[in-house]
Amino acid sequence: MSPELKRYVVVTCAILYREVCHCVAKSKNIVDIVVHEKGLHDLQSTKMTGILQETIDKIDHSKYDAILLCYGLCNNGLTNLHAPITMVLPRAHDCIALLLGSRKIYDEYFFDNPGTYFNSSGWLERNISTVDDEETIPQQLGMDKSYESFVEEYGEENAEYLHSILGNWLSNYKKVAFINNGMGDVEGNRLASQAFAKERDWEYEEVPGSICLIEQLINGSMSSWDENDFLIIPPGKKIAATHDESIVTCL
């Protein structure tokens, strides 16, 4: 094996599975993949962190040059993660920035298009979570309950208010943006996104995606990962949120 080639393990969310597999297949580096179902980001951040830390701890660290975390900060779900070898994390709040290609593109689109619900091949294909429903934030808050469920549990007097606040969370959106990066059944996913928008009388827009950040993560090395786009976490250091433009740091 050429000394220039690296051996990595990627820990990623199933939402990005197609994109990660595509990049791994094309990479000169030797890369293994560990996938978690998308429901992790519906958990409280400390529970998500615990599950990911357990995964990191189980990795045979002697086999790899680095652990690549193909996630955004995900509502602080990656804070405090640490490993005995180097880890690398994109500077992104969530996976939408990874699907669009940069946090700058995401920030600009988000600012110009408030109330947008994003879809991608991964979001549509992996819409069923294997995470225990009782553990998720939507379940704990009642965001997925019907009006009838609220009546049965809280009485009719309180049901209308609770359902309007929690059960109708989609009312915050007014537009569907389908991120097309050429992965999966593009036409089928496009039609599903359009139908989702039409059913709710929302706008629909297709936006171009980019896998460039994921490619750079998987193809990179200590000398090539741009510190503006990636956080390199030295062995023993922990990931921390910065609450500024850099998004993450290590302590």
N, C-alpha and C positions, 0 to 999 in steps of 0.2 A: 504493500500500500504506500502510495506517495506520501511523504511527510507533509505535503501541502493539504492533503485531504484530512477532514476532521470527522470525528464520530460523535454524533449528537443524539439526544433523545428529545423529542418534542412532546410536551404536554399541552393538549389543546381541547377546546370545546367542540362537540359534534357539529355545531353550526358551521364551523370552518373546516370540516373534514374533507370535503372535495378539494378545497383550495390548498390545504396542507398536503394532501396526497399528490396533487398535481405538481406542486413545487418539489416535494421529496423525490418523485419519479424522475424529474429533470435535473436534480442536483448532483454534482460530482461527490459531494459529501455522503458519508454513510449515516443514514438517519432512521432511527426507530420512532414509532408513534404510540403515544398513550392518549386515549380519547375518553373524555367524560361527557355524559349526556348534558343537554342544554339546561336542564332543570337546576343545575348547581347555582346559577345566578339568581334563581328565585328564592334561595335560602337566605337566612340571615348571614351577614358577612363572616361572622366568626365560625359558623358551621361550614361555609364554603372553604374558608381558609384551612380548617381542620382536615377536610377531605383531601384537599390538594397537598397539604403538608404530609399526610399519610402516604400519598402517592409518591411524592419526592423522596421520602424516607425509604421506601421499598425499592427504589431504583438501585441497581448495582453501579455505584458511582465510579468504580474502578474501570468500567468499560467505556466511559464517555469523557470527551473534552469539555462538554458543557450541557446544561439542561436549558432548552429553549421553551419559554412559556408563551404559547401563542394565544394570548388573552389580552383584553384591556384590563384596566384596574377593576372593572366590574363591581361598582358600588362597594369598593374597599375589600372585596373578596380575596385579593392577593396580598393584602398588607400582612407583614410579619413572616411571610414565607422565607425560608432559608435553606441552604444546602451546604454540604462539605466541598462541593465543587462550584465552579462559576455557573451562574444562571444569567439569562438574557431575556429582557421583557420589552416589548414595544411601548413607546410612550403614547398611550391611548386610553381614553376613558372607558370605551367598550368596543365590542367587535365591529360596530358600524364603521368606525374609522379604519379598521383593518380591511373591511370589504370595499371601502371607497379609495383606499390607497394612502391616506395621510390624515392626521388629525386636523390639519389646516383646511383641507377640502371639506371634512365633516363639519368643522366649526362654521365655515362660511355658509354651507348649505343649511345647517341648523338655524343660523341667525336669520337667513333670508326666508326660511320656510318653517316657522313655528307650527307645532301641532301636526308633525309628520310622523306617520307610522311606517317603519321601514320593513321591507320584505327582501329576502334573498332566497336562493335555492336551498341553502341550509336551514333558514328559518321555516320555510314551507315544508321541507322534507322531514325535519326533526321536531315537528310541533308537538309531539307526544313525549312527555317527560317520564322517565322511570324513577325519578326521585319521589319518595313518599309524599303524597299530597298534603298530609297533615303537617309536614315540616316546612312547606313553602310559605313565603310571605303572602301571596294572593289568597291562599287557603286560610291562613291565620287572620287576615283582615276581612275575609268574606268577599273578596273582589270577584269571585267566580260564582257567587250564590244567586239564585233566582229570587224574584220578589216573593214568591210563595214560601221559600225557605226562610226569608226574613220574618214573614208573618207568623210562621209556625214557631220560630225561636224567640222572637221579641214582641209579638203582638202587632196587630194592624196599625195601632197608633204610631209606633216607631218604625214600622217597616218601610213606609214610603221615603222617609228621610234617609234612613240607612242605605237603602238601595240606590237612592240618587247620588249619595256621596261615595259609596264603596262599590256597589254592584254595577254601576254604569261607568266604569273607568274609561271605556273607549270614547266617551263623550269629549274627552280632552283632545281628541284627534279630529282632523278635517281633511287629511290627505294621505294617500298611500304612495310611497316611493319604492318601486321595485328596482333593486340594485342588480344590474345585469353585468356579470363578469364572465359570461360564456360558460358557466358551469351547469351541468345537469340538464334537465328538460326545460330549456329556456322558454320555449313557446308555451308549454303547459304551465310553468310558473308565472309567466306573464299573464295568461288568461285567468289563473287563480287570483292573482293580485288585482286584476281589473274587476273580477266578480266581487271580491271582497270590498273594493271601493264602491262599486255600484250598489251593493246591498245596503250600504250605510250612507249613500248619497254623498260620498267624499270625492275629492279630486283624485286623479290618478296621474302619476308621472313615472317614466322610466329614466333612471340615471345610470351613467356608465360606471362600472366598478373597476377596481384595479387590484391585482394581487402583488403589487410591487413590494409592499412592506413585508409580506409573508415570504416572498422570494429572497429579499435582503436578509431576513432573519435566518432562514434555512441555509442560504449560500454563504453567509458571512463568517467572519473570524474576528479575533480581538483587534486586528489592525484595520478591519473594514467596517465594523458596525459604527455608524454615525451616532455620536452621543446626543445629537438633537432629536433623533428618532428612536433610539434604543437606550435602555438602562442596563448596564453591565453590573451584576451583583457579585462581588467577590465572595469566595468561600467564607461562610460564617456570618456574613452580613444579612440584614433583614430588609425586605421591601417596605417602604413607607410612602404614604400619600403626601404630596407637597401643597395641594390646594392652590397651585398656581399653574402657569403655562407648561412647566416641565412635567407635571402630573405625578411623577414618582421619583423617589430617591432611595438610597439605601443607608441604613444606620448600623 
